[in-house]
């Protein structure tokens, strides 16, 4: 399928739509309106219609969207039929949680290898995933042709580790460290800062209190 250039905000919402369509399909629902989708995924219906419009005529006026057809379409767009192996670099508390989780509700993402400096866990298999020493990072990433990695190492080694991953062929990094990594053109960094997200949530809750007091 030809790649369609869409805004980043739209791309981030597509998995949300896809997950809800799975729920609708499993419940036996045949069609859904943008208003129903809006209420379920908490995205306004105008944005949903605009998001869908990037892919052509996916629905019919007065009918809505056919659930099975839309599910099949987004499954193809999101490459749900293709398994993507991901590396986990750093197996501390957060890394262990991610290994246990390992995208079990996803059919197309799997952590297939992990790396750490702790001799107590390297050379072992945790939650079905082999844990290698950091000295094997470049070789294993290259040999296994892995292009996406999750980074959960301490801040002081984040950039150095990211540089090593890029040298080994990594093209996408989900960065759980507070460090904003620098990377060459062609390498995408997705920052996940849990503290910042919580602080933002607290700020909005406090703001809502002020409005209601």
C-alpha positions in Angstrom: 0.0 0.0 0.0 1.3 3.4 -0.9 2.5 5.4 2.1 0.3 8.4 2.9 1.7 11.5 4.5 -0.3 12.4 7.5 0.1 14.8 10.5 1.9 13.4 13.5 -1.2 14.1 15.7 -3.3 11.9 13.3 -0.7 9.1 13.3 -0.7 9.0 17.1 -4.5 8.6 17.1 -4.7 5.7 14.6 -3.8 3.0 17.2 -6.5 4.4 19.5 -9.1 4.0 16.7 -7.8 0.6 15.9 -8.1 -0.7 19.4 -11.6 0.5 19.8 -12.6 -1.0 16.4 -11.4 -4.3 17.7 -13.7 -4.0 20.7 -16.6 -3.1 18.5 -16.0 -6.0 16.1 -15.7 -8.5 19.0 -19.0 -7.2 20.3 -20.6 -7.9 16.9 -21.3 -4.2 16.0 -21.5 -3.7 12.2 -21.3 0.1 11.9 -20.2 3.1 14.0 -20.6 6.8 13.6 -17.9 9.5 14.2 -20.0 10.7 17.1 -19.9 7.2 18.7 -16.2 7.0 18.1 -15.7 10.4 19.6 -17.4 9.5 22.8 -15.4 6.3 23.2 -11.9 7.5 22.4 -12.4 11.1 23.7 -11.4 12.7 20.4 -13.9 15.2 18.9 -15.8 14.0 15.9 -14.5 16.7 13.6 -11.0 15.6 14.2 -12.0 11.9 13.6 -13.6 12.8 10.3 -10.5 14.9 9.3 -8.2 12.0 10.3 -10.1 9.5 8.2 -10.3 11.9 5.3 -6.5 11.6 4.7 -7.2 8.0 3.6 -10.1 8.8 1.2 -13.8 7.9 1.5 -13.9 5.4 4.4 -17.5 6.0 5.4 -20.9 6.9 4.0 -22.9 10.0 4.8 -25.9 9.0 6.9 -24.5 5.5 7.5 -21.2 6.0 9.3 -18.4 3.6 9.0 -18.4 -0.2 8.4 -16.6 -1.7 11.4 -15.1 -4.7 9.6 -13.9 -2.7 6.6 -12.4 0.0 8.8 -10.7 -2.5 11.0 -9.2 -4.3 8.0 -8.0 -1.0 6.5 -6.3 0.2 9.7 -4.8 -3.2 10.3 -3.1 -2.9 7.0 -2.1 0.8 7.6 -0.6 -0.1 11.0 1.1 -3.2 9.7 -0.6 -5.4 12.3 0.1 -8.5 10.1 3.9 -7.9 10.4 5.8 -8.8 13.6 8.2 -6.1 14.7 11.0 -7.3 17.1 12.1 -4.6 19.6 15.2 -4.4 21.8 15.0 -3.3 25.5 18.2 -1.6 26.6 18.3 -1.3 30.4 16.6 -3.9 32.7 16.1 -2.0 35.9 12.7 -1.6 37.6 11.0 -0.1 34.6 12.8 -2.5 32.2 11.5 -5.5 34.3 8.0 -4.1 34.1 8.2 -3.7 30.3 9.6 -7.3 30.0 6.6 -8.6 32.0 4.2 -6.6 29.9 5.9 -7.3 26.5 3.0 -6.0 24.5 1.0 -9.1 25.2 -2.2 -7.6 23.8 -0.5 -6.7 20.6 -0.1 -9.1 17.7 2.7 -7.2 16.0 5.2 -6.0 18.6 7.5 -8.1 20.7 10.6 -7.4 22.9 12.9 -10.1 21.5 16.1 -9.2 23.3 17.3 -7.1 26.3 20.6 -5.7 27.4 22.0 -4.8 30.8 25.2 -4.5 32.9 24.0 -6.5 35.9 25.8 -9.9 35.9 22.9 -11.3 38.0 20.6 -11.2 35.0 22.8 -11.2 31.9 23.1 -14.5 30.2 19.6 -15.4 31.6 16.1 -15.5 30.1 13.6 -13.2 31.8 9.9 -13.4 30.9 10.9 -15.4 27.9 13.4 -12.8 26.7 17.2 -13.4 26.6 19.2 -10.7 28.5 22.7 -9.9 27.0 25.6 -8.0 28.3 26.0 -4.5 27.1 29.2 -5.5 25.4 27.1 -7.6 23.0 24.7 -4.7 22.1 26.1 -3.7 18.7 26.6 -7.3 17.5 23.2 -8.6 18.6 21.2 -5.6 17.2 23.0 -5.9 13.9 22.8 -9.8 13.7 19.1 -9.8 14.7 18.4 -6.8 12.3 16.5 -4.9 15.0 15.8 -1.3 14.1 13.7 -0.2 17.1 14.8 -0.1 20.8 13.3 1.0 24.1 15.9 2.9 26.2 15.6 2.7 30.1 19.2 3.2 31.2 20.5 5.7 33.8 20.7 9.3 32.5 24.5 9.5 32.6 24.8 6.7 30.1 21.8 7.5 27.9 23.4 9.4 25.1 26.4 7.1 24.9 24.1 4.1 24.7 21.9 5.7 22.1 25.0 6.4 19.9 26.0 2.8 20.1 22.5 1.7 19.1 22.5 4.0 16.1 25.8 2.6 15.0 24.2 -0.8 15.2 21.4 0.2 12.9 18.7 1.4 15.2 16.3 3.8 13.5 13.7 4.4 16.2 14.2 4.9 20.0 11.5 5.0 22.6 13.3 7.0 25.2 12.2 6.6 28.8 15.2 8.6 30.2 14.8 12.3 31.1 17.7 13.1 28.7 16.7 14.6 25.4 18.9 12.6 23.0 20.6 13.9 19.9 20.5 11.6 16.9 21.4 11.9 13.2 18.9 12.6 10.5 16.9 9.5 9.8 16.7 8.3 13.4 13.4 9.1 15.2 13.4 9.6 19.0 10.1 9.2 20.9 10.4 10.7 24.4 8.3 9.2 27.2 8.7 11.3 30.3 6.4 9.8 33.0 7.2 12.5 35.6 6.4 15.3 33.1 3.1 13.6 32.2 2.1 13.3 35.9 3.1 16.8 36.6 0.9 18.0 33.7 -2.0 15.9 35.0 -1.5 17.4 38.5 -1.4 20.9 37.1 -4.7 20.5 35.3 -6.4 18.9 38.3 -5.2 21.8 40.4 -6.5 24.2 37.8 -9.9 22.5 37.8 -10.0 22.8 41.6 -9.4 26.6 41.3 -12.3 26.9 38.8 -14.7 25.0 41.0 -13.8 26.7 44.3 
